[in-house]
């Protein structure tokens, strides 16, 4: 059964973004899957030369929240004071060993029918290009506006040299037309239940007063964020 709008759903929707780039909607009352769509591939990707290492910083390793870690021989893994977003904001620049860093932020907007999950409109905007796809409208006042931002970094060892590394870290955002939304990335309380995700890729709905589990829903990809409508 497809709802005509979120107003038809007593407990609303739970929107889940996963590492593989999919956006999912769960029935807030039962935890059953209602729909999902692919927002454009995994939100954490590393491509390029295996073991690429910057001599002035060590091996750069991005994490899903945009934090950068550095691995150096003899020192192990350490957190960098810079994030992926910092590299994008500062680019283009060169490091002490001559490595060239280029960065870009890519943004996407999906207008989604909350009942069917149909993406009725999508737009992709980069620094130097804009492309619009899909239908001309969103089919009514009730619509989910789901955003995705990807921070892309390219590190090259020299001009014209392809021996480098590319990595991107993406994040989701949710705007809801017609009703305020709540975001519970680490667990918080809604009026009727608490929603949180655990590292074993399961979303839980819990009754706050009693601590009783109302439902659980497992995923096949790590959970990046959870929203409750």
Sine and cosine of phi, psi and omega as CSV:
sin_phi,cos_phi,sin_psi,cos_psi,sin_omega,cos_omega
0.00,0.00,0.75,-0.67,0.04,-1.00
-0.96,-0.26,0.73,-0.69,0.02,-1.00
-0.99,0.16,0.48,-0.88,0.06,-1.00
-0.99,0.17,-0.43,0.90,0.08,-1.00
-0.30,-0.95,0.16,-0.99,0.02,-1.00
-0.91,0.42,-0.44,0.90,-0.01,-1.00
-0.88,0.48,-0.40,0.92,0.01,-1.00
-0.98,0.20,-0.15,0.99,-0.10,-0.99
-0.96,-0.26,0.92,-0.38,-0.09,-1.00
-0.83,0.56,-0.66,0.75,-0.05,-1.00
-0.98,-0.22,0.10,1.00,0.04,-1.00
0.94,0.34,-0.43,-0.90,-0.06,-1.00
-0.84,-0.55,0.44,-0.90,0.20,-0.98
-0.90,-0.43,0.87,-0.49,-0.04,-1.00
-0.98,-0.20,0.78,-0.63,-0.07,-1.00
-0.82,-0.57,0.79,-0.62,0.12,-0.99
-0.97,-0.25,0.75,-0.66,-0.06,-1.00
-0.90,-0.43,0.27,-0.96,-0.10,-1.00
-0.87,0.50,-0.52,0.86,-0.04,-1.00
-0.97,0.24,0.03,1.00,0.06,-1.00
1.00,-0.08,0.03,1.00,0.00,-1.00
-1.00,0.03,0.58,-0.82,0.13,-0.99
-0.94,-0.35,0.79,-0.61,-0.09,-1.00
-0.87,-0.49,0.51,-0.86,0.14,-0.99
-0.87,-0.48,0.77,-0.63,0.06,-1.00
-0.93,-0.38,0.53,-0.85,0.14,-0.99
-0.93,0.37,0.86,-0.52,-0.06,-1.00
-0.90,0.44,-0.41,0.91,-0.03,-1.00
-0.99,0.12,-0.59,0.81,-0.12,-0.99
-0.90,-0.44,-0.34,0.94,-0.09,-1.00
0.99,0.15,0.06,1.00,0.01,-1.00
-0.95,0.31,0.53,-0.85,0.01,-1.00
-0.95,0.30,0.74,-0.68,0.03,-1.00
-0.96,-0.26,-0.69,0.73,0.03,-1.00
-0.24,-0.97,0.21,-0.98,0.09,-1.00
-0.39,-0.92,0.36,-0.93,0.12,-0.99
-0.51,-0.86,0.38,-0.93,-0.02,-1.00
-1.00,-0.02,0.85,-0.52,-0.04,-1.00
-1.00,0.07,-0.02,1.00,0.05,-1.00
0.78,-0.62,0.57,0.82,0.06,-1.00
1.00,-0.02,0.08,-1.00,-0.10,-1.00
-0.85,0.53,0.59,-0.81,-0.01,-1.00
-1.00,0.04,-0.02,1.00,0.15,-0.99
-0.72,-0.70,0.90,-0.43,-0.04,-1.00
-0.66,-0.75,0.64,-0.76,0.09,-1.00
-0.77,-0.64,0.82,-0.57,-0.03,-1.00
-0.73,-0.69,0.39,-0.92,0.08,-1.00
0.88,-0.48,-0.41,-0.91,-0.11,-0.99
-0.92,0.40,0.83,-0.55,0.04,-1.00
-0.88,0.48,0.72,-0.70,0.04,-1.00
0.94,0.33,0.36,0.93,0.04,-1.00
-0.82,0.58,0.76,-0.65,-0.05,-1.00
-0.70,-0.71,0.76,-0.65,0.09,-1.00
-1.00,0.04,0.82,-0.57,-0.11,-0.99
-0.91,0.42,-0.44,0.90,-0.03,-1.00
-1.00,0.04,-0.30,0.95,-0.04,-1.00
-0.83,-0.56,-0.35,0.94,-0.11,-0.99
1.00,-0.09,-0.23,-0.97,-0.01,-1.00
-0.98,0.20,0.87,-0.50,-0.02,-1.00
-1.00,0.06,0.77,-0.64,-0.01,-1.00
-0.77,-0.64,0.92,-0.39,0.02,-1.00
-0.99,0.12,0.47,-0.88,0.09,-1.00
-0.91,-0.42,0.16,-0.99,-0.14,-0.99
-0.91,0.42,-0.45,0.89,0.00,-1.00
-1.00,-0.01,0.13,0.99,0.03,-1.00
1.00,-0.03,-0.08,1.00,0.08,-1.00
-0.93,0.37,0.62,-0.78,0.07,-1.00
-0.97,-0.25,0.67,-0.74,0.11,-0.99
-0.89,-0.45,0.49,-0.87,-0.03,-1.00
-0.84,-0.54,0.77,-0.64,0.07,-1.00
-0.93,-0.36,0.85,-0.52,0.04,-1.00
-0.84,-0.54,0.61,-0.79,0.04,-1.00
-0.85,0.53,0.77,-0.64,0.03,-1.00
1.00,0.06,-0.25,0.97,-0.01,-1.00
-0.91,-0.42,-0.29,0.96,-0.01,-1.00
0.97,0.25,-0.45,-0.89,-0.08,-1.00
-1.00,-0.10,0.80,-0.60,0.00,-1.00
-0.73,-0.68,0.51,-0.86,0.04,-1.00
-0.97,0.22,0.73,-0.68,0.03,-1.00
-0.99,0.11,0.55,-0.83,0.09,-1.00
-0.94,0.34,-0.26,0.97,0.00,-1.00
-0.98,-0.18,0.53,-0.85,0.07,-1.00
-0.95,-0.31,0.15,-0.99,0.08,-1.00
-0.86,0.50,-0.65,0.76,0.03,-1.00
-0.88,0.48,-0.62,0.79,0.04,-1.00
-0.88,0.48,-0.66,0.75,0.01,-1.00
-0.90,0.44,-0.65,0.76,0.01,-1.00
-0.91,0.42,-0.70,0.71,-0.03,-1.00
-0.90,0.44,-0.55,0.83,-0.07,-1.00
-1.00,0.06,-0.27,0.96,-0.11,-0.99
-0.94,0.33,0.45,-0.89,-0.03,1.00
-0.99,0.12,0.55,-0.84,0.06,-1.00
-0.43,-0.90,0.24,-0.97,0.05,-1.00
-0.87,-0.49,0.56,-0.83,0.07,-1.00
-1.00,0.02,0.03,-1.00,-0.09,-1.00
-0.89,0.46,-0.48,0.88,-0.03,-1.00
-1.00,-0.03,0.13,0.99,0.06,-1.00
1.00,-0.05,0.01,1.00,0.06,-1.00
-0.91,0.42,0.74,-0.68,-0.02,-1.00
-0.99,-0.14,0.79,-0.62,0.02,-1.00
-0.93,-0.36,0.80,-0.59,0.09,-1.00
-0.87,-0.50,0.62,-0.78,-0.02,-1.00
-0.66,-0.75,0.40,-0.92,0.00,-1.00
-0.42,-0.91,0.53,-0.85,0.12,-0.99
-0.93,-0.38,0.82,-0.57,0.02,-1.00
-0.93,-0.36,0.76,-0.65,-0.02,-1.00
-0.86,-0.51,0.57,-0.82,0.05,-1.00
-0.73,-0.68,0.52,-0.85,0.10,-1.00
-0.78,-0.63,0.76,-0.65,0.06,-1.00
-0.88,-0.48,0.82,-0.58,0.13,-0.99
-0.98,-0.19,0.88,-0.47,-0.21,-0.98
-0.86,-0.52,0.71,-0.71,0.13,-0.99
-0.94,0.34,0.84,-0.54,-0.13,-0.99
-0.93,0.36,-0.40,0.92,-0.01,-1.00
-0.99,0.12,-0.72,0.69,-0.09,-1.00
-0.99,-0.11,-0.35,0.94,-0.08,-1.00
0.99,0.16,0.12,0.99,0.01,-1.00
-0.93,0.38,0.76,-0.65,0.11,-0.99
-0.99,0.12,0.98,-0.21,-0.09,-1.00
-1.00,0.07,-0.27,0.96,0.04,-1.00
-0.37,-0.93,0.64,-0.77,0.11,-0.99
-0.60,-0.80,0.52,-0.85,-0.02,-1.00
-0.66,-0.75,0.70,-0.72,0.04,-1.00
-0.89,-0.46,0.79,-0.62,-0.04,-1.00
-0.77,-0.64,0.85,-0.52,0.10,-1.00
-0.92,-0.38,-0.07,-1.00,-0.06,-1.00
-0.90,0.44,-0.56,0.83,-0.10,-1.00
-0.82,-0.58,0.22,0.98,-0.02,-1.00
-0.46,-0.89,0.47,-0.88,0.08,-1.00
-0.69,-0.72,0.67,-0.75,-0.02,-1.00
-0.62,-0.79,0.76,-0.65,0.04,-1.00
-0.90,-0.44,0.64,-0.77,-0.06,-1.00
-0.69,-0.73,0.33,-0.95,0.15,-0.99
1.00,-0.03,-0.34,-0.94,-0.12,-0.99
-0.96,0.29,0.15,-0.99,-0.08,-1.00
-1.00,0.05,-0.25,0.97,-0.06,-1.00
-0.55,-0.83,-0.01,-1.00,-0.04,-1.00
-0.93,-0.38,0.12,0.99,0.18,-0.98
0.95,0.31,0.53,0.85,0.07,-1.00
0.75,-0.66,0.11,-0.99,-0.05,-1.00
-0.95,0.30,-0.51,0.86,-0.02,-1.00
-0.99,0.14,0.93,-0.38,-0.01,-1.00
-0.42,-0.91,0.55,-0.84,0.12,-0.99
-1.00,-0.07,0.76,-0.65,0.09,-1.00
-0.94,-0.34,0.95,-0.32,-0.08,-1.00
-0.93,-0.38,0.82,-0.57,-0.01,-1.00
-0.96,-0.30,0.44,-0.90,0.13,-0.99
-0.66,-0.75,0.77,-0.64,0.06,-1.00
-0.87,-0.50,0.77,-0.64,0.03,-1.00
-0.90,-0.44,0.80,-0.59,0.09,-1.00
-0.99,-0.17,0.90,-0.43,-0.13,-0.99
-0.93,-0.38,0.77,-0.64,0.01,-1.00
-0.82,-0.58,0.72,-0.69,0.08,-1.00
-0.85,-0.52,0.79,-0.61,0.03,-1.00
-0.89,-0.46,0.83,-0.55,-0.02,-1.00
-0.87,-0.48,0.58,-0.82,-0.03,-1.00
-0.99,0.12,-0.11,0.99,0.04,-1.00
0.05,-1.00,0.25,-0.97,-0.02,-1.00
-0.91,0.41,0.80,-0.60,0.03,-1.00
0.98,0.19,0.07,1.00,0.00,-1.00
-0.98,-0.20,0.79,-0.61,-0.07,-1.00
-1.00,0.02,-0.08,1.00,-0.03,-1.00
-0.97,0.23,1.00,-0.01,-0.04,-1.00
-0.38,-0.92,-0.37,-0.93,-0.05,-1.00
-0.63,-0.78,0.55,-0.84,0.12,-0.99
-0.83,-0.55,0.69,-0.72,0.17,-0.99
-0.60,-0.80,0.46,-0.89,0.03,-1.00
-0.68,-0.73,0.58,-0.82,0.05,-1.00
-0.78,-0.62,0.81,-0.58,-0.04,-1.00
-0.93,-0.37,0.37,-0.93,0.07,-1.00
-0.64,-0.77,0.50,-0.86,0.02,-1.00
-0.98,-0.17,0.43,-0.90,0.18,-0.98
-0.62,-0.78,0.42,-0.91,-0.05,-1.00
-0.71,-0.70,0.83,-0.57,0.15,-0.99
-0.89,-0.46,0.62,-0.78,-0.03,-1.00
-0.83,-0.56,0.82,-0.57,-0.02,-1.00
-0.98,0.19,0.90,-0.43,0.12,-0.99
0.97,-0.25,-0.20,0.98,0.00,-1.00
-0.42,-0.91,0.64,-0.77,0.05,-1.00
-0.92,0.39,0.62,-0.78,0.02,-1.00
-0.93,-0.36,0.37,-0.93,0.08,-1.00
-0.89,-0.46,0.65,-0.76,0.04,-1.00
-0.94,-0.34,0.78,-0.63,-0.01,-1.00
-0.81,-0.58,0.95,0.32,-0.03,-1.00
-0.93,0.37,-0.51,0.86,-0.06,-1.00
-0.87,-0.49,0.13,0.99,0.00,-1.00
0.97,-0.26,0.82,-0.58,0.01,-1.00
-0.32,-0.95,0.08,-1.00,-0.11,-0.99
-0.96,-0.27,0.73,-0.69,0.23,-0.97
-0.99,-0.11,-0.07,-1.00,-0.06,-1.00
-0.93,0.38,-0.51,0.86,-0.10,-0.99
-0.92,-0.38,-0.39,0.92,-0.08,-1.00
-0.33,-0.94,0.29,-0.96,0.07,-1.00
-0.97,-0.25,0.64,-0.77,-0.01,-1.00
-0.88,-0.47,0.73,-0.68,0.13,-0.99
-0.43,-0.90,0.37,-0.93,0.03,-1.00
-0.91,-0.42,0.55,-0.84,0.01,-1.00
-0.91,-0.42,0.26,-0.97,-0.09,-1.00
-0.92,0.40,-0.28,0.96,0.03,-1.00
-1.00,0.08,0.32,0.95,0.12,-0.99
0.92,0.39,0.66,0.76,0.02,-1.00
-0.82,-0.57,0.72,-0.70,0.15,-0.99
-1.00,-0.09,0.72,-0.69,-0.04,-1.00
-0.88,-0.47,0.63,-0.78,0.19,-0.98
-0.90,-0.44,0.81,-0.59,-0.14,-0.99
-0.78,-0.63,0.65,-0.76,0.12,-0.99
-0.96,0.27,0.89,-0.45,-0.11,-0.99
-0.89,0.47,-0.60,0.80,-0.10,-1.00
-0.94,0.35,-0.61,0.79,-0.09,-1.00
-0.95,-0.31,-0.35,0.94,-0.09,-1.00
0.99,0.17,0.10,0.99,0.01,-1.00
-0.95,0.31,0.66,-0.75,0.07,-1.00
-0.98,0.21,0.85,-0.53,0.02,-1.00
-0.99,0.11,-0.67,0.74,0.08,-1.00
-0.26,-0.97,0.29,-0.96,0.14,-0.99
-0.72,-0.69,0.45,-0.89,0.05,-1.00
-0.64,-0.77,0.89,-0.45,0.00,-1.00
-1.00,0.08,0.48,-0.88,0.08,-1.00
-0.83,-0.56,0.33,-0.94,0.00,-1.00
-1.00,-0.09,-0.02,1.00,0.01,-1.00
-0.72,-0.70,0.54,-0.84,0.02,-1.00
-0.81,0.58,0.58,-0.82,-0.07,-1.00
-1.00,0.00,0.79,-0.61,-0.03,-1.00
-1.00,-0.07,-0.67,0.74,-0.02,-1.00
-0.41,-0.91,0.37,-0.93,0.02,-1.00
-0.70,-0.71,0.74,-0.67,0.07,-1.00
-0.84,-0.54,0.53,-0.85,0.06,-1.00
-0.84,-0.54,0.74,-0.67,0.03,-1.00
-0.95,-0.32,0.00,0.00,0.00,0.00
